[in-house]
Every structure is written in structure tokens, then in C-alpha cells.
């Protein structure tokens, strides 16, 4: 295969490694504290905050789709935008529209399943290894956005409606991820299914950890400064991108040469 063909078969998203999951969890936690900083600390409210982060997400998704290759900083900026939008959108739906955590979680789960179903019907797979064309990228980012928003609603549902609080909620989602890891290591369960399950669960884990950091003590949090927590998380993500290896995932066609 020529160098040009090899480049064309590389995915536009990163290879799924331990480094990917470390940065993903940090990004989802930043999405929670960053979204709360704008809507609560700066008092923009959920509607204005949602509009702000939706605009940023649209710009970054367009830039990601127009890019000719995988760019780590662009990709993770888009992930942070999607998770921050997910935070404000879920809060707007659950609280401002009065849908509630249970109704919001059910609605978002249905929306995510619909996107993944249409993606599979169109492409015959929902594997992230195939994200190398604009159409597949559009499906990918739609699924990412719905999964991020669903994760926020699930985190709030378990912590508040479920009565577990933020600390125990984080432990539950962490245990869920441990089960997925065990299935990955010791079973033949579909890797694509396990990826999406893990991707969804890392979002409520980040949501509950973020809430645990910045919510008032009487609500079960540590009452830390939201802007400070967001700044620290952003620095950690930047350091992670500089230190941890970030490679483009390889499209299945690359193995056919």
C-alpha cells in the first residue's frame, strides 16, 4: 500500500487505549464542572449555557469533519465541547423543562439507540474504527453528543433520584466500568458493544465526580471552586495530551494491503 493510501485508511478518531480512557474521564469531569461554572457560578442559566456550548460544539465538529487527518487537540476539544454541552442540555431538560431525571434519561437513551440504529443500518457497523468519512463522522458525533448528555442525566438520576449521593454514585459507575473491563479481558463479548457501554458509563462517572467536587457540603459535595476545579482539569488534560501517546485508529481497510 502507498503512503497516501495508508493515510487515507487511518481513522479520524484516536486509537482506543488506556490513555484514551484516562483523558476521556478527565474530559467528562471537566464537562460537568465547566458547564456548572457557566450556568451556576457565572449565573448564565441553563438555556444560555446550552446555546453557548452548542455553538462551540457545532464549530468544532465542522472543523473535525473538515480536517484531513486526526489531530489530538482538535479531537479532544470537540469531546470537551460535547460533554459540556451534554451537562447544560441535560440540566436544562431535567430542571428547566421539568422532565425530571428519570424522564430525561429515558428520552436520551431512546435518542442514542435511534442514532446507533440508523448508523448501523446505513454502514453495517457502528465501530469507531470506521470513522474516516464525513457521513460516518456525522453519525459518530451525534452518538457522542447523545451519550454525553445521557451520561449527565444518568449521573444526576442515580445521585439524586436514586438517593445514593455523588460519592456512592461514582462508585457504582466505577464498578460498572470494572465489569466492562472484565468482560473485555476474559470474554468474547463484542468489542464494539463494550466500547459504547464504557463510553456511556464514563460520562456519569465524570458527572458524579464533578458534582462531588463542586456541590455544597450539605448536598454531599466538597464545595470546591468550580472555576478552579475546571482549570486544574483542563491543565491535566493538556498534560495528558502532551505526555500520553495519541495515535489515529486504523481503519479496517488498512489491514487489507
C-alpha positions as CSV (number, residue, x, y, z in Angstrom):
1,X,0.0,0.0,0.0
2,X,1.3,3.5,-0.8
3,X,1.9,6.1,1.9
4,X,-1.1,8.1,0.6
5,X,-3.4,5.1,0.8
6,X,-2.2,4.3,4.3
7,X,-3.0,7.8,5.4
8,X,-6.4,7.6,3.8
9,X,-7.3,4.5,5.7
10,X,-6.5,5.9,9.1
11,X,-9.4,6.8,11.3
12,X,-10.2,10.4,12.2
13,X,-10.5,9.4,15.9
14,X,-7.8,8.2,18.3
15,X,-6.9,4.6,18.9
16,X,-8.8,3.3,21.9
17,X,-6.1,2.7,24.6
18,X,-5.7,3.2,28.3
19,X,-4.6,6.8,27.5
20,X,-7.8,7.4,25.7
21,X,-9.9,6.4,28.7
22,X,-7.8,8.4,31.2
23,X,-8.2,11.6,29.1
24,X,-11.9,10.7,28.4
25,X,-12.7,10.5,32.2
26,X,-10.9,13.8,32.8
27,X,-12.7,15.4,29.9
28,X,-16.1,14.3,31.2
29,X,-15.4,15.6,34.7
30,X,-14.3,18.9,33.1
31,X,-17.6,19.0,31.2
32,X,-19.5,18.8,34.5
33,X,-17.5,21.4,36.4
34,X,-17.2,23.7,33.3
35,X,-20.9,23.5,32.5
36,X,-21.8,24.3,36.1
37,X,-19.3,27.2,36.1
38,X,-21.1,28.9,33.3
39,X,-24.7,28.1,34.3
40,X,-24.4,28.4,38.1
41,X,-21.3,30.2,39.1
42,X,-21.5,32.8,36.3
43,X,-25.3,32.6,36.6
44,X,-25.9,32.4,32.8
45,X,-28.7,29.8,33.4
46,X,-29.2,26.5,31.6
47,X,-30.7,27.9,28.3
48,X,-27.9,30.4,27.7
49,X,-25.2,28.0,28.7
50,X,-26.7,25.3,26.4
51,X,-26.7,27.8,23.5
52,X,-23.1,28.8,24.2
53,X,-21.7,25.3,24.3
54,X,-23.9,24.1,21.3
55,X,-22.4,26.9,19.2
56,X,-18.9,25.8,20.2
57,X,-19.7,22.2,19.6
58,X,-21.0,22.9,16.1
59,X,-17.9,24.9,15.1
60,X,-15.6,22.2,16.4
61,X,-17.5,19.3,14.8
62,X,-17.3,21.1,11.5
63,X,-13.6,21.6,11.9
64,X,-13.1,18.0,12.9
65,X,-15.0,16.7,9.8
66,X,-13.2,19.1,7.5
67,X,-9.8,18.0,8.9
68,X,-7.8,15.7,6.6
69,X,-6.3,13.7,9.5
70,X,-6.5,13.0,13.2
71,X,-5.5,16.0,15.3
72,X,-5.4,15.2,19.1
73,X,-6.0,18.7,20.4
74,X,-8.9,19.3,18.0
75,X,-10.5,15.9,18.7
76,X,-10.3,16.4,22.5
77,X,-11.5,20.0,22.3
78,X,-14.6,18.6,20.5
79,X,-15.1,15.9,23.1
80,X,-14.9,18.6,25.9
81,X,-17.4,20.7,24.0
82,X,-19.8,17.7,23.6
83,X,-19.5,16.8,27.3
84,X,-20.0,20.4,28.5
85,X,-23.0,20.8,26.1
86,X,-24.3,17.5,27.5
87,X,-24.1,18.9,31.0
88,X,-26.1,22.0,30.3
89,X,-28.5,20.4,27.9
90,X,-29.4,17.6,30.4
91,X,-29.8,20.1,33.2
92,X,-32.0,22.3,31.0
93,X,-34.2,19.4,30.1
94,X,-34.4,17.8,33.5
95,X,-34.8,21.0,35.5
96,X,-36.0,23.9,33.4
97,X,-38.4,21.9,31.2
98,X,-39.4,19.8,34.2
99,X,-38.9,16.4,32.5
100,X,-37.1,15.1,35.5
101,X,-34.0,12.9,35.7
102,X,-35.9,9.7,35.0
103,X,-37.8,11.0,32.0
104,X,-34.7,12.8,30.7
105,X,-32.6,9.6,31.0
106,X,-35.2,7.6,29.2
107,X,-35.6,10.1,26.4
108,X,-31.9,10.4,25.8
109,X,-31.4,6.7,25.9
110,X,-34.0,6.3,23.2
111,X,-32.4,9.0,21.1
112,X,-28.9,7.4,21.4
113,X,-30.3,4.0,20.4
114,X,-32.0,5.6,17.4
115,X,-28.8,7.2,16.2
116,X,-26.8,4.0,16.6
117,X,-29.6,2.0,14.8
118,X,-29.6,4.4,11.9
119,X,-25.8,4.4,11.8
120,X,-25.7,0.6,11.7
121,X,-28.5,0.4,9.1
122,X,-26.5,2.9,6.9
123,X,-23.0,1.5,7.3
124,X,-23.4,-2.1,8.6
125,X,-21.3,-1.3,11.7
126,X,-21.0,1.2,14.5
127,X,-17.3,0.5,15.1
128,X,-15.3,3.7,15.8
129,X,-12.5,2.2,13.6
130,X,-14.6,3.1,10.6
131,X,-14.8,6.9,11.4
132,X,-13.0,8.2,8.3
133,X,-15.6,9.7,6.1
134,X,-17.9,12.8,6.7
135,X,-21.1,10.7,6.8
136,X,-19.7,8.3,9.4
137,X,-18.2,11.2,11.4
138,X,-21.7,12.8,11.5
139,X,-23.1,9.6,13.0
140,X,-20.2,9.4,15.4
141,X,-20.5,12.9,16.7
142,X,-24.3,12.6,17.0
143,X,-23.9,9.4,19.0
144,X,-21.1,11.0,21.1
145,X,-23.3,14.0,21.9
146,X,-26.3,12.0,22.9
147,X,-24.2,9.6,25.0
148,X,-22.6,12.6,26.8
149,X,-26.0,14.1,27.6
150,X,-27.4,10.7,28.6
151,X,-24.4,10.3,30.9
152,X,-25.1,13.5,32.7
153,X,-28.8,12.6,33.2
154,X,-27.9,9.2,34.5
155,X,-25.4,10.6,36.9
156,X,-27.9,13.0,38.3
157,X,-30.6,10.3,38.4
158,X,-28.6,7.9,40.4
159,X,-27.2,10.5,42.8
160,X,-30.4,12.4,43.4
161,X,-33.5,10.4,42.4
162,X,-31.7,7.1,43.4
163,X,-30.6,8.7,46.7
164,X,-27.0,7.4,46.5
165,X,-25.3,10.8,46.5
166,X,-22.3,11.8,44.4
167,X,-19.7,9.7,46.1
168,X,-21.6,6.4,46.1
169,X,-22.9,7.2,42.6
170,X,-19.3,7.5,41.4
171,X,-18.5,4.1,43.0
172,X,-21.5,2.5,41.2
173,X,-20.4,3.7,37.8
174,X,-16.8,2.8,38.5
175,X,-17.9,-0.7,39.4
176,X,-19.9,-0.8,36.1
177,X,-16.7,0.1,34.2
178,X,-14.8,-2.6,36.1
179,X,-17.4,-5.2,34.9
180,X,-16.9,-4.0,31.3
181,X,-13.2,-4.3,31.7
182,X,-13.6,-7.9,33.0
183,X,-15.8,-8.7,30.0
184,X,-13.2,-7.3,27.7
185,X,-10.3,-9.2,29.2
186,X,-12.0,-12.6,29.8
187,X,-14.9,-13.0,27.4
188,X,-15.6,-12.6,23.6
189,X,-18.4,-10.1,24.0
190,X,-18.5,-7.7,21.1
191,X,-15.7,-5.1,21.4
192,X,-17.9,-2.5,19.7
193,X,-20.7,-3.1,22.2
194,X,-18.2,-2.9,25.1
195,X,-16.8,0.4,23.7
196,X,-20.1,2.1,23.6
197,X,-21.1,0.8,27.0
198,X,-17.8,2.1,28.5
199,X,-18.1,5.4,26.7
200,X,-21.6,6.0,28.1
201,X,-20.6,5.0,31.6
202,X,-17.5,7.2,31.8
203,X,-19.8,10.2,31.4
204,X,-21.9,9.7,34.5
205,X,-18.7,8.7,36.4
206,X,-17.3,12.1,35.4
207,X,-20.6,13.8,36.2
208,X,-20.8,12.4,39.7
209,X,-17.1,13.1,40.4
210,X,-17.5,16.7,39.1
211,X,-20.6,17.2,41.3
212,X,-18.8,15.7,44.3
213,X,-16.0,18.2,43.8
214,X,-18.1,21.3,43.5
215,X,-21.5,20.8,45.1
216,X,-22.2,22.3,48.6
217,X,-21.2,20.2,51.6
218,X,-24.8,19.9,52.8
219,X,-25.6,18.3,49.4
220,X,-22.9,15.7,49.7
221,X,-20.1,17.6,47.8
222,X,-16.8,19.1,48.7
223,X,-17.8,22.7,47.8
224,X,-14.6,23.3,45.8
225,X,-14.4,26.3,43.5
226,X,-15.9,25.3,40.1
227,X,-13.7,27.6,38.1
228,X,-10.6,26.3,39.9
229,X,-11.6,22.7,39.5
230,X,-12.2,23.3,35.8
231,X,-8.8,25.0,35.3
232,X,-7.0,22.1,37.1
233,X,-8.8,19.5,35.0
234,X,-8.0,21.4,31.8
235,X,-4.3,21.6,32.7
236,X,-4.3,17.8,33.4
237,X,-5.9,17.1,30.1
238,X,-3.4,19.2,28.2
239,X,-0.5,17.5,30.1
240,X,-2.1,14.1,29.2
241,X,-2.2,15.0,25.5
242,X,1.5,16.0,25.7
243,X,2.7,13.0,27.6
244,X,0.4,10.1,26.7
245,X,0.6,8.7,23.2
246,X,-2.2,9.7,20.8
247,X,-2.4,7.8,17.6
248,X,-5.1,7.6,15.0
249,X,-7.1,4.4,15.0
250,X,-6.6,2.3,11.9
251,X,-9.5,1.7,9.5
252,X,-10.1,-2.0,8.8
253,X,-9.2,-1.4,5.1
254,X,-5.6,-0.7,6.2
255,X,-5.1,-4.3,7.0
256,X,-6.0,-5.5,3.5
257,X,-2.9,-4.3,1.9
